[in-house]
Amino acid sequence: MTVRQLCFVVFTVLALSVGQILFKLAARDMRPGDPWLEQVALNAWLYVALAVYGVATIVWVLLLRHVALQLAYPFVALAFFFVPLLAHWILGETLRWQTFAGAGLILLGVWISVGWPAR
């Protein structure tokens, strides 16, 4: 995988992670008792989240034209690291030590699964 392709993989994972934060913001705006269809139709956060996911999907599909899925896909696991960090910074959610321990294991798993550095 080239550096450029790696940048596109990381962009995609970050975009998907940001999308999760946007989905959470969309969920926060929904009020119990209000008509569900109205909540969805008038939820700007939801539309932004879907747009971010759409862009991430397009980049991912274009990337897969040049990179093997078995090489690119393990990087998606990095979202398990990025989402809690973004949730902490943007939503004020608590970070626990388990998040960092799990992230370390995930990073190790990605490193092992992609065989980095390639020889």
PyMOL commands that set and color helices and strands:
alter all, ss='L'
color gray80, all
select helices_A, chain A and resi 3-29+36-41+44-64+69-91+97-114
alter helices_A, ss='H'
color red, helices_A
deselect
rebuild
show_as cartoon
